[in-house]
Amino acid sequence: MSAIDLKKVSVAAAATAAIASNATVAGEQAKVAGLAEQLADSDIEVARAAKRELWRVVRHVGRPGAQTDKRAVVTELEILLKEGRPAAVYREVLWMLSEIGTSDSVKAIAALLSNKTAREDARMALERIPGEESLAALKSALDATPDNFKVNLAQSLRARGTQVPGLPCEKLKPTKQTNVKV
């Protein structure tokens, strides 16, 4: 085994071993950035271990009564959305925020609606975050987005209970030719 392989194995082992530890708020917060770096690792086992540990942190801080822990980790996740990151990092962070994010997270998520590689995941995260802020972000994005993405935003708005006139519902479009007359 080369020195690089040993380093990767030790990083994966450290991430996996951290699952058993009960870290403090500062410890959980400090883990987020380091583990996010490993999400895009070329070694799939290292990336998988980092993803697993990050999700463990998200679920841990998302428990009832852990608002201080949750806020600290959400802040770290929001920072990861501001920097130029690989698509895999954006995807995981957006889905993590869809579970523990709050109305304060909406601005950081909505900024990715213009990013071609992350906009679909950003749309779904906004759809899942309750509140008027996320609904307003979806509505405002509908006017500013390219036509090929408007149908997706319209679907999210419909899922949130908002009428979207002028854009067809993709679920109602036939997928194959039929003999039914309209």
C-alpha positions in Angstrom: 0.0 0.0 0.0 1.3 3.4 -0.9 1.5 6.4 1.5 -1.4 8.0 -0.3 -3.6 4.9 0.1 -2.7 4.7 3.8 -3.7 8.3 4.3 -7.1 7.7 2.6 -7.7 4.6 4.6 -6.9 6.4 7.9 -9.2 9.3 6.9 -12.0 6.8 6.2 -11.3 4.9 9.4 -11.3 8.2 11.4 -14.6 9.2 9.9 -16.2 5.9 10.6 -14.8 5.8 14.1 -16.2 9.2 14.8 -19.7 7.7 14.5 -19.2 6.0 17.9 -18.1 9.2 19.6 -20.4 11.7 21.2 -18.9 15.0 20.1 -19.7 18.5 21.5 -21.3 21.2 19.4 -17.9 22.6 18.5 -16.7 19.1 17.5 -19.7 18.5 15.2 -19.3 21.9 13.7 -15.6 21.4 13.1 -16.2 18.0 11.4 -18.5 19.4 8.7 -15.9 21.3 6.6 -13.3 18.5 6.8 -15.8 15.8 5.9 -17.2 17.9 3.0 -13.7 18.0 1.6 -13.7 14.2 1.5 -17.0 14.0 -0.2 -15.4 14.6 -3.6 -12.4 12.3 -3.0 -11.5 10.1 -5.9 -11.4 7.1 -3.7 -15.1 6.0 -3.4 -14.6 4.4 0.0 -13.3 7.6 1.5 -16.1 9.6 -0.1 -18.7 7.1 1.1 -17.3 7.2 4.7 -17.3 11.0 4.7 -20.9 11.1 3.4 -22.0 8.6 6.0 -20.4 10.5 8.9 -21.8 13.9 7.6 -25.3 12.4 7.5 -24.8 11.1 11.0 -23.9 14.6 12.2 -27.0 16.0 10.5 -29.3 13.5 12.0 -27.7 13.9 15.4 -28.1 17.7 15.5 -31.6 17.4 14.0 -32.9 15.6 17.0 -35.5 17.4 19.2 -34.1 19.8 21.7 -30.7 20.3 19.9 -31.4 23.8 18.5 -27.9 25.1 19.4 -26.2 22.2 17.8 -28.4 22.4 14.8 -27.8 26.1 14.2 -24.0 25.6 14.4 -24.0 22.8 11.8 -26.6 24.5 9.5 -24.3 27.6 9.5 -21.3 25.4 8.4 -23.4 23.7 5.7 -24.5 27.1 4.4 -20.9 28.2 4.1 -20.2 25.2 1.9 -22.8 26.4 -0.5 -21.1 29.8 -1.0 -17.8 28.4 -2.2 -17.0 26.7 -5.5 -17.5 23.1 -4.7 -17.9 19.9 -6.8 -21.5 18.9 -7.7 -21.3 15.9 -5.3 -20.7 18.3 -2.4 -23.5 20.7 -3.4 -25.9 17.7 -3.8 -25.3 16.3 -0.4 -25.2 19.6 1.4 -28.5 20.7 -0.2 -30.2 17.5 0.8 -28.9 17.8 4.3 -30.2 21.4 4.5 -33.5 20.1 3.3 -33.8 18.1 6.5 -32.4 20.5 9.1 -32.4 23.9 7.3 -34.6 26.7 8.4 -35.9 29.9 6.8 -32.4 31.3 7.4 -31.0 28.8 5.0 -33.3 29.8 2.1 -31.1 32.6 0.8 -28.0 30.4 0.5 -30.0 27.6 -1.2 -31.9 30.0 -3.5 -28.6 31.3 -4.8 -28.0 27.9 -6.4 -31.1 28.0 -8.5 -29.1 29.7 -11.2 -26.3 27.0 -11.0 -27.1 24.4 -13.8 -25.5 21.5 -11.9 -27.1 22.3 -8.5 -30.4 23.9 -9.4 -32.5 20.7 -9.3 -31.3 19.8 -5.9 -31.7 23.4 -4.7 -35.3 23.4 -6.0 -36.1 20.2 -4.1 -34.5 21.5 -0.9 -36.6 24.6 -1.1 -39.7 22.5 -1.7 -39.0 20.6 1.5 -38.2 23.5 3.8 -41.4 24.8 5.4 -42.3 28.5 5.6 -43.1 31.5 3.5 -39.5 32.3 2.8 -38.9 29.1 0.8 -42.2 29.5 -1.0 -41.3 33.1 -1.9 -37.9 32.0 -3.2 -39.5 29.4 -5.5 -42.0 32.0 -6.8 -39.3 34.6 -7.5 -37.1 32.0 -9.2 -40.0 31.1 -11.5 -39.7 34.5 -13.2 -35.9 34.6 -13.5 -35.3 31.0 -14.6 -34.8 29.6 -18.2 -37.9 28.1 -19.8 -36.6 24.5 -19.6 -36.5 24.8 -15.8 -39.8 26.6 -15.2 -41.8 23.4 -15.4 -39.8 22.0 -12.5 -40.3 25.1 -10.4 -44.0 25.0 -11.2 -44.1 21.4 -9.9 -42.5 22.4 -6.6 -45.0 25.3 -6.3 -47.9 23.0 -6.9 -46.5 20.6 -4.3 -46.6 23.5 -1.9 -50.2 24.2 -2.7 -49.7 27.2 -5.1 -51.6 27.5 -8.4 -49.3 28.0 -11.4 -51.3 29.1 -14.4 -49.8 29.0 -17.9 -47.3 26.1 -17.2 -48.5 22.6 -17.9 -48.3 19.9 -15.2 -45.8 17.3 -16.4 -47.7 14.6 -14.6 -50.7 15.2 -16.9 -48.8 15.0 -20.1 -49.2 11.6 -21.9 -46.0 9.6 -22.1 -47.2 7.6 -25.1 -49.6 7.9 -28.0 -53.2 6.9 -27.3 -56.4 6.7 -29.2 -58.3 8.8 -26.7 -60.0 11.8 -28.2 -60.0 15.0 -26.3 
